[in-house]
Amino acid sequence: MYDFYSDTKTKPTMAMREAVLQAIVGDEQKDEDPTTLALCDRVAALLGKQAAIFLPSGTMCNEIAIRVHTRPGDEVICERSCHIIGFETGGPAAISGVMMHPIDGINGIFEPEQVLSAIRPNSRYMPETRLVCVEQTANMGGGAVWPLEKIRKIAAVAKDAGIATHMDGARLLNASVKSGVLAKEWADGFDSCWIDFSKGLGAPVGAVLAGSTEFIARAWRIKQQIGGAMRQSGILAAMCLYALDNHVERLADDHRLATSIAERIFASKGVEAVMPVETNIVIFDLSRDAPDANSIVDSMQGDGVLVGVFGERRIRIVTHLDVDPAAADALCASLMNHLS
Ligand SMILES: Cc1ncc(COP(=O)(O)O)c(C=O)c1O
């Protein structure tokens, strides 16, 4: 199978698995796991924050951050297509008791002025706007990279209004590799930010959330409360450290492969539009005269190629460590075959 469904589908390489054998471990809940502590220090520095916390997943990073930044009844501003709204099973409502205030961006990216108009006036009738979240890169926006000036302006207008800011950095390192802008420069001005190890970085588990020392102390209490605290987590952290050492620069290969796939799809019949491709995600829409997305994806599966359905006529393809140019050729051949 050539699996282009998501960059979460990568399997740890042998070298990554071997890194575990050397890991010195201890009880994470007691801050006694040196490998996990080293990973947290490394990510805090990478993101320019005071401290960091190791968590099992990116979803838990988002949900804990929202819980720390808000109180029940508050409102959180996000882009409508973001992961927090669409793919976390209502976590902000269930875990933090907050309302989401979705704003419509273009390819997942919104304007500082939209934040300003979404902020609630001070009124006893209205929820209090407490947090603004951005997603870098914007997954449903086709892996779009935020312009640096815009993301900084978002942080600045929120700060001026006394509102906290959070960055879902599931693919922040893709943005960093693509733009040449350091991760800490992207995260500058945001109160919390995290990166995921189980996406393009190729580790099986793990994400690290960073922020101020006080924010991370509060995040630890929630992690403990919801059962996210671990024991000898260095076994996992060792693979994440390996990923930081070996799998960051190569994200450029994923971006090149995605661009080459998108160019071929763009030129093919039966395709109405391809979202601009900046990183490792290709999202395209089938034209009315083509079969629908479910039929195409089922047929491609028969050829041993997995891609994702993201709408009646919308398909998503993601490149990563475990797919290469030969796999991309197989994908394009299969797709063209079922489109013709
Ligand atoms: C933008 C974004 N945020 C958050 C997540 C959640 O990450 P995890 O799967 O590690 O919970 C994902 C997962 O695909 C994602 O794409």
Ligand as a Chemical Component Dictionary entry (heavy atoms), coordinates in Angstrom:
data_LIG
# 
_chem_comp.id                   LIG 
_chem_comp.type                 NON-POLYMER 
_chem_comp.pdbx_formal_charge   0 
_chem_comp.three_letter_code    LIG 
# 
loop_
_chem_comp_atom.comp_id 
_chem_comp_atom.atom_id 
_chem_comp_atom.alt_atom_id 
_chem_comp_atom.type_symbol 
_chem_comp_atom.charge 
_chem_comp_atom.model_Cartn_x 
_chem_comp_atom.model_Cartn_y 
_chem_comp_atom.model_Cartn_z 
_chem_comp_atom.pdbx_ordinal 
LIG C1 C1 C 0 -3.589 20.831 12.629 1  
LIG C2 C2 C 0 -3.709 19.695 13.584 2  
LIG N1 N1 N 0 -3.827 19.948 14.881 3  
LIG C3 C3 C 0 -3.915 18.976 15.796 4  
LIG C4 C4 C 0 -3.872 17.654 15.407 5  
LIG C5 C5 C 0 -3.983 16.590 16.471 6  
LIG O1 O1 O 0 -2.789 15.903 16.616 7  
LIG P1 P1 P 0 -2.770 14.419 17.247 8  
LIG O2 O2 O 0 -3.186 13.501 16.138 9  
LIG O3 O3 O 0 -1.346 14.249 17.660 10 
LIG O4 O4 O 0 -3.720 14.427 18.371 11 
LIG C6 C6 C 0 -3.796 17.327 14.064 12 
LIG C7 C7 C 0 -3.814 15.920 13.644 13 
LIG O5 O5 O 0 -3.887 15.569 12.502 14 
LIG C8 C8 C 0 -3.701 18.374 13.109 15 
LIG O6 O6 O 0 -3.627 18.136 11.808 16 
# 
loop_
_chem_comp_bond.comp_id 
_chem_comp_bond.atom_id_1 
_chem_comp_bond.atom_id_2 
_chem_comp_bond.value_order 
_chem_comp_bond.pdbx_ordinal 
LIG C1 C2 SING 1  
LIG C2 N1 SING 2  
LIG C2 C8 DOUB 3  
LIG N1 C3 DOUB 4  
LIG C3 C4 SING 5  
LIG C4 C5 SING 6  
LIG C4 C6 DOUB 7  
LIG C5 O1 SING 8  
LIG O1 P1 SING 9  
LIG P1 O2 DOUB 10 
LIG P1 O3 SING 11 
LIG P1 O4 SING 12 
LIG C6 C7 SING 13 
LIG C6 C8 SING 14 
LIG C7 O5 DOUB 15 
LIG C8 O6 SING 16 
# 
